[in-house]
Amino acid sequence: MRSLLKVTKTKMVLLALVVLLIIARAILPSIILSRLNTYLATFSPVYSIHVGDLDLGFLTFSYSFQNLEAHYKKDGHKFFDVKNIRVQLSLRELLHARILTNVRVDEGKFVLTKALLKGSKEPEAHPKESAKKASDKLFPVRIAVVEIHNSSFDFADFIQQDPQLRWRVTDIEAKAFNINPLPANPYTSFDVRGKFLGDSTFKLAGKAKRLETPLAWKVDAEMKNFDLVVANPMLLADLPLTFTRGKLDLYSEVKSQKGELSGYVKPFFKDVAILNKNEHYKGVKHFLYEIAGAFANFLLKNKDKVTATKIAFHEQGGHIKIDTGDAVKTAIQNGFSKPLTPGTDDSVPFL
């Protein structure tokens, strides 16, 4: 009889726990969401964030945000929204006695505008501090891995600007590992892939030393099959140059170490023609662009050849210095005697 009572009490306790979990599952999200949105509406004098919905997964040790939006308070424009962010306890890190989470972002859209950049420089803005406050509230447990899927990034003059006149990166797939490194494993690595202005593919791969001050990092970049004609609407806003045809492949290695930037860019042009005969030029500056364009046409007139060069640069005294002489020499050698090899050279060491 006593054993039967013990079994009955055990079942009742378990049942009570299940009921409590169900009640908590039903009530807690709305309470947490309300407090969270109250904080995110006031955490910054320049920006505000709003979360549409919150879901708690007790059994999966996870939670997720749906329909998160960020707004610029001055004019109310939305510069970031994401369909879903899922935060889950990293079981792999738990095996190493570290409590960290994995974060997955789906269908994020970020639009950077000149107004937003200007607002970020206002005395009261403090964008880094604001970003840390928002991050600490949304992700109270430190992060091990970040994944981004099916997302996009736009740069626009203003928020209402036609998407066809924006610099656009779409179909972004990205991963970053070891976000919170240890001295024994100091490198945070990342990989980003997507499409630039339509069908041009790009990828970035790199690593960073987040424990160093200032932050040290290196990036290898590659962009292929970029249609230069597609860029005309954006280029004409600043430069009196028009591409009538042409493709571009681009390779680069860049690093920042001890606060100094260095690296190179290798552009490969094929079948390029610059300048529309109907283009109008005003002033000396535009006249110089016309000369540059005519010279470029001269170099690129043989469409069966690929015109390429390597442009090395480094930071000196707070200014970027470019070795133009070597870039011209390399371009001439590429056309006549020593063709450049597509791809990165692995010539920018990072320790």
C-alpha positions, 0 to 999 in steps of 0.5 A: 500500500505504501509503495502504491502511495509513493508511485501515486505521489511521484506521478502527481509531482510529475503531473504538477511539473508538466502543468507548471511547464505548460502554464509557464510556456503559455504565460512567460513569452508574453511577459518577457516580450513586453518587458523586452520591447519596453527596453528596446524602444528606449535603449538608444536615443537614435534607434529603436528595436521591436520584436513581433513575437517570442517563442520559448523551447524548454525541451530544446533549450532554445528561444526564438524571435519572430519579425524583429525590426529596427528603426531610425527614430529621427525619420522612422525609417526601418533599416533592419528586419528579420523574419526569425532568430533562433538561439539554442544552447550549444551542446558541443560547448557544454561538453567542454564546460562552457555555456554558450549558444548558437544563433541562426538568423533567417531572412534578414534585410539590412538597408544602410542609408546616408541618413543612417550613417549621418545619424550614427555620427551624432554626439548622442548616438554611441552606436557601439554602446547601443549595439552592445546594449541591444545584444546583451538584452537579446542574447544574454548568454554568450555566443559560440556560432552565428549562422545567417541564411537567405538574407540581404544588404542594401546601401542606398542614398535614402530609404525610399530609393528604387532598389534598382539604384542601390548597391545590393547584396542578396542570397547571403549565406554566412557562418562565423565560428568561435565567436567567444575565443579562448587564449588557447584557441584565439581565432574567430573564423567566418565565411560569407557567400552571396550575389552582388547586383544580380548574378555576380557571385562573391565570397569572403573568408577570413579570421579575426583575433577578437582578444587583441586590441585593436582588433586584428583580422584578415579577409580573402575576397573573391567576386566573379562574373560581375556585369559592369553595365549593371553598375552604371545607374549607381556610378553615374551619381558620382562619376561621369563614366559609363560602361557599355559592356564588360565583365569583372572578376575581382580578388583581394586579400586585406588585413588589419594588424596593430591598427594598420591596414594593408593588402591588395586588389586584383581586378580582371576586366574582359571585353570592356568598353568605357564611355558612352559617346552621348555622355556630357562632361563638365569642368576639369575634374570631369575632363580628367575622367574623360581622358582616363576613360579614353585611355582605358578604352585604348588598353581594353580595345582588344576584347579577346584579351583579359586586362588585369593588374594588382593594386597593393596598398597600405596604411601610413600615418592614417592615410591609405597609400597605393603603389600606382607605379607597380600597378601600371607595370603589372597591367602592362606585363599582364598584357604582353609578357607575364599574365596574372593568375586569377585567384588570391596569392596568399601573400598577405601573412596574418599571425 
